[in-house]
Amino acid sequence: AIIRSRASLFNIYANNYFITKLVKDAGLKMPESYADLPARNRTSLEELDQLSSDYLFVVARNDDEAGALVDARETPLWQLLPSVQKDQVYEVEFSIWVSGWNVGGANIVLDNLFEIILDQESPTPNPLANYILEEY
């Protein structure tokens, strides 16, 4: 699952986003419940039970937007998520995972997936990754 933390709510990235299509193309399956989510959903912590995924990727544009995530981590509901129980929650770079909808950004996301899922370096790392991350 891929979610975006906002000040007090979350967005769940449904099947129709570039990032979810990329992650699916990389071989990960998105939760079936995503098929019916509206594109611009707003989800409270109490509704995060939809996140039955093994992995949870969380993006926040800045510290102000990270509020929902900070608050959620302190609740028993957060602890019920399968990805939390498996210690497989990863905060990923907003500017790449959400705003980096280009070849360079896609390559960095794939590099991230190699590191996170396979615990190894990508066999074809993006040579511009450091530059892109520093500039954006």
C-alpha positions, 0 to 999 in steps of 0.5 A: 500500500502507498499512502500520503500523510496529511495534517490530519488525514491520509490519502491512499494511492489507488490503482489509477496513479502513476506510482501504484502502476509502477509498483504493480509493474515491478511485481508487487500486488496492490490490495484488492480494496484499492479497485473501488477507491476514488482517486482523491480519497481522504481517509482517517486512521479509523478507515486504514483497515483497508491497508491489508498489505504486507508493505506500507510506503508512506509519503509526506511532503513536509513536517506539517503534512506528517501530522497524521502519521505522527499521530497514528503511530501512537494509536492501537489502531496503527499497531493492527496494520499487517505491515506495522506488525511485520515492521515493513512500513517505509517512509519514502521521498515525496518528491520522487514517489509522488512528484517524480513522474518521469523516467529518473523518478521511476528509476529511483523508485525501482532502486528503492524497491530493490533496497526495501523488498530485496535488501540489495542494491539495484543491478542498474542504479540510477546514476543521477539519483544523488543529484536528483535527490539533492536538487528536489 
